Amino acid sequence: MKDKLTKSVDYGRSLGAEYVEVRAQKLFKTLLTTKDGRVEGAKEGTESGAGVRALVNGAWGFVSLGKLDSKPLTEAVDDAVRLAKAASLRVKSPVKLAEVKTVEDRVVAKPRKKPQDVSMEEKIDNALAIDKTIFGVDCRIKSCTISYLDVTGTNYFVNSDGTCIEQDKLYVWSRILASARENSIFASAREEIGSTAGYEVFDTETPEKVGNMVANRVVEQLKAKTPKGGAFPAVIGPNVVGVFIHEAMGHLAEADLTLSGSVLCDKLGKQIASDAVTVYDDGTVEGALGSFRYDDEGVRAQKTPLIENGTLTGLMHNRETACKLNMEPTGNARAEDFRFEPIVRMRNTYLASGDRSFEELIEDVDFGYYLKSFRGGQANLDGTFQVGIQEAYEIVKGELGDAVRSASISGNTLETLRKVDAVGKDFELWPGRCGKGQTAFICDGGPHIRVGEVIIGGGA
């Protein structure tokens, strides 16, 4: 494979491209869906293909193909160079790439339980065991849908700089959705499981543990009340902290979006948050769903500081944005698969721990909310954000009070970060998927934090 890809890259250079890269993949996938105790779909199979990128006179050309034979690869290189030459006639801002060290490496995954060694029957049994646990908790639970995916195989990367990487790919992921109804009240809950370590993730995230957690979460909402709407202090759990940092902060710090006009575009080196806030995007966390050794431009993954003690100190880069801003690539170039061009994406994004216990975080809150688990979230380049909350509680005179349902938080990212007045000493990462034109597996999280004031969506 190395010789075949190297010849393709050399051929692209002979056609006049100043840079050429080929990303090839050989993958095995398992997909499984159950609903209400029944298997709705189960399939597995292999897929192979390659993505070819060529840079000519400051413009990209990209072609993907579903074969790894020499002739189709050569034709794809021809097409990529031709497309780049055509695009270069109208390019306004020529692309330049930051220099990086050339690498030759072989990265081997070493799971204790290889997903491909676990039978489809066992995977189905595990999903149905979660389903059975959920329905067994309460008769008011009306539905449960479980999705499961594993991906194993090998990525190959060769470029005209001399880098050649063979890297094992391994993802195990599952999502559980449940709903419940009592009279006119409808409630739903979700949870995700994910790892790059192997199928052994289910040794810890057992059907009983996961099923009971989701079931109790959805049932709790049936007796919960609607929160008061308005600005209140809040203690925010790691699950919500993660999605807030990912959606409201992380996307703004992806350098391609920063250059497109995000609210951070002129904030490097400036104080944008309270001194208590330190944020990283880290591709090196062992077993985390957003971890890998090399990104899809062959750049080594690293732990990238974004905010340090409230000051914006870094952004997430690919080679192109790093060159534009005269900074170093950070290993954040990611593509969903060979069909897509790599773009700047988050990996494991989190707020760093502080020194407060949970009790210390809530003890000074006269009335506010504890936001434990998120439902979904979104943010805009101007810094406004909204995060839905699926599990929350009142805080009354320093103690946890009644459960609330259908809550949300919203506001301006920078204003909210400046109001973080205390950070917990605990820490959790949560797996998930991020969409940005293409899907990427990620993790996000952090400790519990306290925000002096945030807008809570609820009743008047």
Summary of the structure (lengths in Angstrom):
residues: 460
radius of gyration: 23.6
end to end distance: 63.6
largest distance: 72.9
contacts: 1682
relative contact order: 0.14
helix: 24%
strand: 43%
